[in-house]
Amino acid sequence: MTYRRLGNSGLLLPQISLGLWQNFGDDGPLERHRQIITHAFDRGVTHFDLANNYGNPPGSAEATFGTVLRDDLSKHRDELVISSKAGYRMWPGPYGEWGSRKYLIASLDQSLRRMGLDYVDVFYSHRPDPNTPLEETLGALSDIVRSGRALYVGLSNYDAEQTALASKILDVPLTVHQPRYSMLDRTPEQGLLDVLGGRGIGCVAFSPLAQGLLTSRYLDGTPGDSRMARGDSLRESVLNEGLLTTLRGLNAVAEERGQSLAQLALTWALRDDRVTSLIVGASSVAQFDDNLAALDGAPLTDDELTRIDTLLAPVAGADL
Ligand SMILES: NC(=O)c1ccc[n+]([C@@H]2O[C@H](COP(=O)([O-])OP(=O)(O)OC[C@H]3O[C@@H](n4cnc5c(N)ncnc54)[C@H](OP(=O)(O)O)[C@@H]3O)[C@@H](O)[C@H]2O)c1
């Protein structure tokens, strides 16, 4: 594994991290979850990304991770970077989502209990709250660090302007931002990466495979066991002829390089060293290994980058 520094912080993260949003809930077998998590760790993947609401039912991914941590990885706690977040709906009533101090602190305490932890390494405000003063949300993050519940704090899904403002207000370091970034969503290139790079804030990007679209999974239809077939977060309607043409073109570039489409997508997203780590999801050990092999790929040439830009142009701004 190769590790990159998270912005200006002292923390190094693996270039590929494992995310437990989907595939790690109570609706899947614990033994498969355990295999993927422990295999990732054996391959040098020290960073595991969670949130209060991950898994089906919400919270079950943190409970799964807590079980595997207790059974298999407890001796390795100090070798792990475990992140969690709060921002999306987690419990009923007015205090179960968004960015109030009330919600963020209560939610983190629940996450710690589910995972059997004294602290998380990174805690994120999962989304900006248009109705809570930014000062309140950031004050809660600051107190969370000072109370020892988290070692570092970050923001997710905040835009470039909100992030720049937050970095001025927060009175502990804003260590990390977690945006969505892939060949199919290049929004961070429109200002956010400059804000992060300029302020020494690390970038940990999510859904670098566009939830599986940037893999061989959908090149010939929708497999029954796929995320798209489940239909929760990836709509079948996004996979139109235009997108398929782009994906098949990208797959041809990948094959010429001796890579899978997933590997090409990850090599591409890591080409900018302001991106510290990519959080990928996986429903099997084989998928995860396929993704890790991206780190053995040759850097993209200028000619390949131009071909990729040309293939992506017709689907730029697609609503995924
Ligand atoms: N901060 C936020 O708001 C936010 C939002 C979303 C995600 N995240 C984080 O980012 C993590 C990753 O998100 P994601 O799951 O959408 O990431 P992704 O890596 O873009 O997609 C993962 C999915 O792609 C498929 N896949 C992965 N590797 C493959 C391979 N080599 N070959 C074929 N198919 C492959 C699998 O789909 P199947 O399951 O169909 O097999 C897998 O579940 C999450 O777990 C979470 O930690 C954060």
The ligand as an SDF file (V2000), in Angstrom:
LIG
                    3D

 48 52  0  0  0  0  0  0  0  0999 V2000
  -19.9050   11.5890    2.3310 N   0  0  0  0  0  0  0  0  0  0  0  0
  -20.9270   11.1660    1.6340 C   0  0  0  0  0  0  0  0  0  0  0  0
  -21.9670   11.8420    1.4910 O   0  0  0  0  0  0  0  0  0  0  0  0
  -20.8480    9.8180    0.9820 C   0  0  0  0  0  0  0  0  0  0  0  0
  -21.8180    9.4190    0.0450 C   0  0  0  0  0  0  0  0  0  0  0  0
  -21.6750    8.1700   -0.5610 C   0  0  0  0  0  0  0  0  0  0  0  0
  -20.5800    7.3620   -0.2290 C   0  0  0  0  0  0  0  0  0  0  0  0
  -19.6850    7.7720    0.7190 N   0  0  0  0  0  0  0  0  0  0  0  0
  -18.5550    6.9020    1.1280 C   0  0  0  0  0  0  0  0  0  0  0  0
  -17.8980    6.4020   -0.0070 O   0  0  0  0  0  0  0  0  0  0  0  0
  -17.9120    4.9750    0.0310 C   0  0  0  0  0  0  0  0  0  0  0  0
  -17.9330    4.4190   -1.3410 C   0  0  0  0  0  0  0  0  0  0  0  0
  -19.1400    4.7890   -2.0120 O   0  0  0  0  0  0  0  0  0  0  0  0
  -19.6910    3.8680   -3.1320 P   0  0  0  0  0  0  0  0  0  0  0  0
  -19.9960    2.5250   -2.5780 O   0  0  0  0  0  0  0  0  0  0  0  0
  -20.7540    4.6190   -3.8610 O   0  0  0  0  0  0  0  0  0  0  0  0
  -18.3570    3.7490   -4.0390 O   0  0  0  0  0  0  0  0  0  0  0  0
  -17.9570    3.2110   -5.4500 P   0  0  0  0  0  0  0  0  0  0  0  0
  -16.6050    2.6530   -5.1910 O   0  0  0  0  0  0  0  0  0  0  0  0
  -18.1280    4.2880   -6.4550 O   0  0  0  0  0  0  0  0  0  0  0  0
  -18.9980    2.0310   -5.8110 O   0  0  0  0  0  0  0  0  0  0  0  0
  -18.9160    0.8090   -5.1460 C   0  0  0  0  0  0  0  0  0  0  0  0
  -19.7190   -0.2490   -5.8770 C   0  0  0  0  0  0  0  0  0  0  0  0
  -19.1720   -0.4750   -7.1650 O   0  0  0  0  0  0  0  0  0  0  0  0
  -19.1500   -1.8680   -7.4430 C   0  0  0  0  0  0  0  0  0  0  0  0
  -17.7460   -2.2720   -7.5650 N   0  0  0  0  0  0  0  0  0  0  0  0
  -16.7080   -1.8820   -6.7760 C   0  0  0  0  0  0  0  0  0  0  0  0
  -15.5580   -2.3700   -7.2390 N   0  0  0  0  0  0  0  0  0  0  0  0
  -15.8610   -3.0880   -8.3410 C   0  0  0  0  0  0  0  0  0  0  0  0
  -15.0750   -3.8250   -9.2560 C   0  0  0  0  0  0  0  0  0  0  0  0
  -13.7560   -3.8860   -9.1440 N   0  0  0  0  0  0  0  0  0  0  0  0
  -15.7150   -4.4420  -10.2860 N   0  0  0  0  0  0  0  0  0  0  0  0
  -17.0600   -4.3620  -10.4250 C   0  0  0  0  0  0  0  0  0  0  0  0
  -17.8510   -3.6730   -9.5930 N   0  0  0  0  0  0  0  0  0  0  0  0
  -17.2490   -3.0340   -8.5520 C   0  0  0  0  0  0  0  0  0  0  0  0
  -19.8650   -2.5580   -6.3100 C   0  0  0  0  0  0  0  0  0  0  0  0
  -21.2380   -2.6140   -6.6640 O   0  0  0  0  0  0  0  0  0  0  0  0
  -22.1970   -3.8320   -6.2640 P   0  0  0  0  0  0  0  0  0  0  0  0
  -22.5110   -3.5890   -4.8260 O   0  0  0  0  0  0  0  0  0  0  0  0
  -23.3470   -3.6470   -7.1890 O   0  0  0  0  0  0  0  0  0  0  0  0
  -21.4290   -5.0900   -6.4750 O   0  0  0  0  0  0  0  0  0  0  0  0
  -19.6600   -1.5950   -5.1810 C   0  0  0  0  0  0  0  0  0  0  0  0
  -20.6350   -1.7090   -4.1750 O   0  0  0  0  0  0  0  0  0  0  0  0
  -19.1500    4.6500    0.8760 C   0  0  0  0  0  0  0  0  0  0  0  0
  -19.1040    3.3440    1.4190 O   0  0  0  0  0  0  0  0  0  0  0  0
  -19.0400    5.7110    1.9330 C   0  0  0  0  0  0  0  0  0  0  0  0
  -18.0500    5.3370    2.8750 O   0  0  0  0  0  0  0  0  0  0  0  0
  -19.7920    8.9810    1.3080 C   0  0  0  0  0  0  0  0  0  0  0  0
  1  2  1  0
  2  3  2  0
  2  4  1  0
  4  5  1  0
  4 48  2  0
  5  6  2  0
  6  7  1  0
  7  8  2  0
  8  9  1  0
  8 48  1  0
  9 10  1  0
  9 46  1  0
 10 11  1  0
 11 12  1  0
 11 44  1  0
 12 13  1  0
 13 14  1  0
 14 15  2  0
 14 16  1  0
 14 17  1  0
 17 18  1  0
 18 19  2  0
 18 20  1  0
 18 21  1  0
 21 22  1  0
 22 23  1  0
 23 24  1  0
 23 42  1  0
 24 25  1  0
 25 26  1  0
 25 36  1  0
 26 27  1  0
 26 35  1  0
 27 28  2  0
 28 29  1  0
 29 30  1  0
 29 35  2  0
 30 31  1  0
 30 32  2  0
 32 33  1  0
 33 34  2  0
 34 35  1  0
 36 37  1  0
 36 42  1  0
 37 38  1  0
 38 39  2  0
 38 40  1  0
 38 41  1  0
 42 43  1  0
 44 45  1  0
 44 46  1  0
 46 47  1  0
M  CHG  2   8   1  16  -1
M  END
$$$$
